[in-house]
C-alpha cells in the first residue's frame, strides 16, 4: 500500500493553525480551479464536486470556492499549468508530485531543490510513474456504536457497487475503486450510512516500501516539504508512512 499519509493528512488539514490555513486554502483553491476548467457546474463535473467537498471539509469559505471557480473561465481566468514531477527519496522510496503553477520554471526549481535538500533527486518523466496506478480512494470514518451504518454493511455496499478493495483499519475503512467507479461507490457507501472523510483520485504504488521508525523520519520530512510547497496540490509516494 502506497503511503498516502491518509488519515493523518486529514487531521492535519482540519487542525491547521490560522497561520497555515491561508496556504491550505490556496492549495484547495487551485484544485477547484483546475477541476472547474472542464466544467463549472458541480452537478455535471464530478471532479469539481470532489474538489469542492474537500475544500468545505477544510472549512474553506464559500466565497473562496466561488472565486476559485471563476478563475477557471471568462475574464477572471488564470493561466495555471498542471504539472507532474517524479522523483526518488530516501530508503528506495519513489514520489509523484502534482502541482499547479503560473510559472513552471520556478516550480521545477523549487521541487528539485526540495528533493536535493532531503536526500533525494528529481527523476525523468516515466522514471517512477510506471509503478503507480490511478485509483479512486474513499476514506470512511469508523462508525459509532449507535450509528445508522456499520462497517460490515458499508463494506458490502462498496463491493456490490464495484469497489476493487476494502481495507479496514483503526480509523475506519479505506475503499479503492477504478477512477470511473468512484462516484457510484461513494453514493453506495453514503446510502449504507457511511460517513465519508475524504474521496479523491490518487496514485497508488505497486511497489510499496515498508519503513522502520528510524527510516520513516527522513521520508516523512521529504513528503512534508513537498506538500508544503505553495504550488504542490498532491504528493503520492511508495512509502508506507
C-alpha positions as a printed Julia matrix, in Angstrom:
241×3 Matrix{Float64}:
   0.0    0.0     0.0
   1.49   3.32   -1.02
   1.94   5.65    1.91
  -0.51   8.46    1.37
  -0.44   9.64    5.0
  -4.18   9.32    4.52
  -5.8    9.83    7.88
  -3.0   11.95    9.31
  -3.27  14.37    6.4
  -7.0   14.83    7.07
  -6.35  15.52   10.74
  -3.54  17.88    9.79
  -5.82  19.85    7.46
  -8.68  20.12    9.93
  -6.33  21.11   12.74
  -4.28  23.58   10.75
  -3.3   26.7    12.64
  -4.53  30.0    11.25
  -1.04  30.81   10.01
  -1.14  27.7     7.78
  -4.83  27.9     6.88
  -4.19  30.55    4.23
  -1.67  28.28    2.5
  -4.08  25.33    2.72
  -6.9   27.38    1.2
  -4.58  28.48   -1.61
  -3.86  24.84   -2.5
  -7.52  23.88   -2.32
  -8.41  26.87   -4.49
  -6.0   25.63   -7.16
  -7.58  22.19   -7.05
 -11.04  23.74   -7.51
  -9.82  25.95  -10.37
  -8.16  23.04  -12.18
 -11.29  20.88  -11.85
 -13.53  23.75  -13.0
 -11.6   24.12  -16.27
 -13.52  21.1   -17.59
 -16.9   22.4   -16.41
 -18.06  24.91  -13.8
 -21.2   23.07  -12.71
 -20.61  20.71   -9.77
 -23.72  18.75  -10.79
 -22.16  17.96  -14.17
 -18.49  17.79  -13.14
 -17.71  15.1   -10.59
 -14.07  16.14  -10.17
 -15.2   19.67   -9.33
 -17.72  18.31   -6.87
 -14.97  16.32   -5.13
 -12.7   19.38   -5.0
 -15.49  21.49   -3.5
 -16.3   18.82   -0.9
 -12.62  18.66    0.09
 -12.47  22.44    0.4
 -15.6   22.58    2.54
 -14.29  19.78    4.77
 -11.31  22.07    5.49
 -13.78  24.84    6.4
 -12.89  26.94    3.37
 -15.42  29.81    2.95
 -17.91  29.57    0.09
 -16.77  32.89   -1.35
 -13.26  31.45   -1.74
 -14.68  28.45   -3.58
 -16.78  30.62   -5.89
 -13.77  32.84   -6.61
 -11.68  29.76   -7.48
 -14.33  28.56   -9.94
 -14.43  31.98  -11.63
 -10.67  31.81  -12.14
 -11.2   28.84  -14.45
 -13.19  30.73  -17.09
 -14.03  34.14  -18.51
 -12.29  37.42  -17.82
 -11.04  36.19  -14.44
  -9.44  33.09  -15.94
  -5.97  32.36  -14.53
  -3.24  30.69  -16.6
  -2.44  27.68  -14.44
  -0.17  24.96  -15.8
  -0.9   21.47  -14.46
   2.48  19.85  -13.76
   3.68  16.41  -12.69
   7.12  15.56  -11.33
   8.67  12.19  -10.49
  11.45  11.6    -8.03
  13.35   9.35   -5.68
  13.51   9.71   -1.91
  15.49   8.08    0.91
  15.45   4.31    1.5
  14.44   3.42   -2.06
  11.16   5.32   -1.96
   9.58   6.94   -5.02
   7.39  10.01   -5.37
   4.94  11.57   -7.79
   4.25  15.26   -7.2
   1.28  17.07   -8.73
   1.48  20.86   -8.97
  -0.33  23.83  -10.49
   1.6   26.97  -11.29
   1.64  30.15  -13.36
   5.44  29.83  -13.51
   6.59  26.28  -14.38
  10.29  27.18  -14.31
  10.03  28.44  -10.73
   8.07  25.39   -9.66
  10.54  22.94  -11.21
  13.48  24.63   -9.48
  11.66  24.57   -6.14
  10.71  20.89   -6.4
  14.22  19.89   -7.49
  15.71  21.81   -4.55
  13.35  20.13   -2.08
  14.37  16.69   -3.31
  18.08  17.56   -3.17
  17.89  19.01    0.34
  16.11  15.89    1.61
  18.45  13.15    0.32
  16.51  12.6    -2.88
  16.61  13.58   -6.5
  14.11  14.52   -9.17
  13.7   11.99  -11.96
  12.89  11.99  -15.65
   9.27  11.6   -16.84
   8.36   7.92  -16.64
  11.14   7.04  -14.21
   8.71   6.06  -11.42
   5.2    6.55  -12.83
   5.32   3.03  -14.34
   4.9    1.65  -10.81
   1.91   3.86   -9.92
  -1.72   3.29  -10.81
  -4.55   5.82  -10.8
  -7.34   4.82   -8.41
 -10.33   6.24   -6.63
  -9.94   6.31   -2.85
 -12.7    6.73   -0.28
 -11.89   7.05    3.41
 -14.82   6.15    5.64
 -14.74   7.03    9.33
 -15.27   4.19   11.79
 -19.0    4.13   12.61
 -20.11   4.97   16.13
 -21.75   2.14   18.05
 -25.25   3.58   17.72
 -24.91   4.96   14.2
 -27.19   4.04   11.32
 -24.4    2.27    9.45
 -21.96  -0.45   10.46
 -18.65  -1.34    8.94
 -19.81  -4.7     7.55
 -22.77  -3.17    5.7
 -20.58  -0.36    4.39
 -18.0   -2.88    3.13
 -20.67  -5.0     1.38
 -22.3   -1.92   -0.17
 -18.95  -0.77   -1.53
 -18.13  -4.17   -3.03
 -21.62  -4.5    -4.57
 -21.16  -1.06   -6.18
 -17.89  -2.09   -7.8
 -15.15  -1.4    -5.25
 -11.95  -3.3    -6.01
 -10.59  -3.4    -2.46
 -11.72  -2.53    1.07
  -9.09  -2.28    3.82
 -10.21  -1.95    7.42
  -8.13  -0.07    9.99
  -8.47   1.5    13.42
  -9.7    4.74   11.83
 -12.33   3.11    9.62
 -12.29   1.79    6.06
 -10.18   2.58    3.01
 -12.06   1.8    -0.16
 -10.35   1.62   -3.56
 -12.08   1.75   -6.93
 -11.44   2.29  -10.59
 -11.48   6.08  -11.15
 -14.66   5.87  -13.22
 -16.46   3.99  -10.42
 -15.57   6.4    -7.61
 -18.84   8.36   -7.69
 -21.04   5.25   -7.84
 -19.23   3.6    -4.91
 -19.25   6.85   -2.91
 -23.03   7.12   -3.26
 -23.49   3.47   -2.24
 -21.33   3.96    0.87
 -23.29   7.07    1.86
 -26.58   5.23    1.37
 -25.28   2.48    3.67
 -24.73   5.04    6.43
 -21.01   5.6     5.91
 -19.53   8.92    6.99
 -17.0    9.82    4.31
 -13.9   11.64    5.49
 -12.45  12.07    2.01
 -12.99  10.89   -1.56
 -10.46  11.6    -4.29
  -8.44  10.28   -7.21
  -4.98   9.14   -6.09
  -1.86   7.48   -7.48
  -1.02   4.24   -5.66
   2.3    2.45   -6.0
   2.51  -1.26   -6.66
   5.98  -1.2    -5.08
   5.06  -0.22   -1.52
   8.05   0.24    0.82
   7.73  -0.69    4.5
   9.87   1.51    6.73
  11.28   1.22   10.21
  10.54   4.06   12.62
  14.06   5.37   12.0
  13.68   5.24    8.22
  10.31   6.99    8.31
  11.73  10.26    9.63
  13.68  11.4     6.54
  10.97  10.14    4.18
   8.27  11.96    6.12
  10.42  15.09    6.1
  10.63  14.97    2.29
   6.91  14.26    1.99
   6.03  17.21    4.23
   8.45  19.57    2.46
   6.93  18.73   -0.9
   3.39  19.04    0.46
   4.16  22.46    1.94
   5.38  23.96   -1.34
   2.89  26.61   -2.46
   2.49  25.15   -5.96
   2.05  21.5    -4.94
  -1.51  20.19   -4.81
  -0.85  16.47   -4.17
   2.03  14.14   -3.24
   1.99  10.38   -3.8
   4.68   8.04   -2.52
   5.56   4.36   -2.42
   6.48   4.72    1.26
   4.16   3.21    3.85
   4.12   6.18    6.18
